[in-house]
Amino acid sequence: MGNTVTCCVSPGASPKLGRVRGSASAATAAGGGGAGAGQAAAGLERKGAAYREATEAESGDSDAGGGGPHLQHISDREFPDDLALESNPSDHPRASTIFLSKSQTDVREKRKSNHINHVSPGQLTKKYSSCSTIFIDDSTVSQPNLRSTIKCVTLAIYYHIKNRDSDRSLDIFDEKSHPLTREEVPDDYYKHDPDHKHIYRFVRTLFSAAQLTAECAIVTLVYLERLLTYAEIDICPSNWKRIVLGAILLASKVWDDQAVWNVDYCQILKDITVEDMNEMERHFLELLQFNINVPASVYAKYYFDLRSLADDNNLSFLLEPLSKERAQKLEAISRLCEDKYKDLSKAAMRRSFSADNLVGIRRSNAILS
């Protein structure tokens, strides 16, 4: 973004992809994500809208009458509610995430096997709070822990690959046709599923070199599942690296204020060309129907489902005893939020008073546990 080298859309450069399905409506930010999720994703929706407008303007795809971009607006391409809730978890907060559904099969089989074979769970590593000690982690919906989030996201990708329905793909994501390295791709590259550690090392290298945030990892997973749903393809051994790279590339541009340019990724992956990066980004955007909006409620759903995935697979977040300094910091944040809520409540009550001499209004104190 920002120069001609990293332009993601050019007039007539990409073919019309016939298998692309219409985009779902980007739901508005709902209260289900909580205050933290609203803060984390409020800027994302604004950046997504600006990024979409910029790419549409650069594409030059306008009607003959000069009435603006020919691309249909997202709000005009809504699915029926029953279909949207069933097939588009990346758009609707009430739809179940795909990765969590795919992981449940393995979780149930593992628990059943342990029960039949009387396998002991072993030494319990999870820490529990007591009257004298409180254990908390440093990951919240608005500020997730980077290392733990990347582990969870890569585990979700692992389950996507392992429990895929078929091997549907597109040539732009095929690693044989568009290799990321100069090393020769084996002929049986499409037969061997990558393990979780392999996926984690690949994603961690990109996030470390580009200095991306944990929030960007969650948005990456949202875009990945949106791509699989809209384009009706599967993530498999032959395409997972390029699909993940495209999702990271797009998420970093939408989420981060100082986005990493395409040419910068060419410094991380030495053997890939900027033309290949541009072409992949164009296809990714077209397959998403330029729907890069992530509502706060959807962001929060993915965060908490990743926490559930970590708990099911014994990927516990790092717990530390609550120190005096941390407790004072949390108390200060709570007091700040409480004062802000009181000011908003008073302003709302002043606007709502319509009777003279209205007295006797009492408020109960909130208990923060």
C-alpha positions, 0 to 999 in steps of 0.5 A: 500500500502506498506505492506502485510496487505494492499496489494490490489492484490494477485494472483488468489484471485479474481474471473473473473468478467464476467460483466465487460466491457473493459476499455476506453482509458485514454485521455491525459491531454488537455488544456480545464482544464486550467493551474490550472487543469494541475498543480492539475492533472499532478502528478495524472497521474504519480501516477496513472501509477505507482500505476497501474504498482505496482498492476499488478506486485504484481498480478503475472498475466503474460504470460507463456513466461515471456513477462510481465503482461498479462493484456491488456494495456489501450491504446489497449482497446479503445472504438469507439469514438461515444461509448466512448463519450456517455458512459464514461464521466470519461475518456473523457472531452467532455462527459457530467458527469452522475451526472449533467444529473441526477440532471437536472430532479429535477432542472427542476421540481422544477423550473416548480413547483415554476413557476406554484405555484408562489412561491417566491424565498425568500430572495436572499442570493447570494452576487454580486460585486459592484464598491466598493466591490468585492466578491470572494470565496476561491475555485479554480480548483487547490485548491478547498474548502474542505467543499464545495467540499464534499457537492457538491460530496455528492449531486452528489451521492444523485442524482445518488441514487435517479434517478437511472435506476435500482438496479443492484449491485454486492455482494461485495458491498452489505451491507447485505452480507458485513456489515460495522458495527455490527449493524443488517442491517434491512430487508428493507434496500434496499428500503429507499434512503438515504438523502443528509445529511446522505451521507454528514455525512458519507463522511465527517467522512472519510475525516476528520479522514483520513485527505484527501484533496478536490482534493481527493473528486473530484477524488472519484466521477470520480472513482465512475462514472467510476465504474458504467459505466464499471461494468454496475451497479447502486449505490442504498441504498444497496451498496452506502456506500461500493461503496463510501468507495472503491472509497475514498480508491482508490482515496486517494492512487492515489492522496495523497503522504502519502496514508492512508493504508487499516488498517487505515480505519479499525480504522475509521470504527471499525467493518470492517476487513482489509481482507474485505477492501483488497477484496473490493479494488481488486474487485474495481480495476478489475471492473475499468480494472485497469484504474485509470488515471484521465486526467487534462481535466476530473478533470477540467470538474468534478470540474466545473460541481460540481460548476454548481450543487451547483449553481442549488441547491443553495449550494453557495460557501462561498463568502468574500470581497476581502481584501487588503492582498488577492488582493496583494497575487493574484497580486503576483501570476499573476505577477509570472505567467506573468513572467514565460509566458514571459520567455517561449515566448522569448525562443520559439521565439528564437528557431523559428527565421529563418530569419536574421535581423528580427525586428519589433515584438511587443506584446500586454499587457494582461489584467487581469480582 
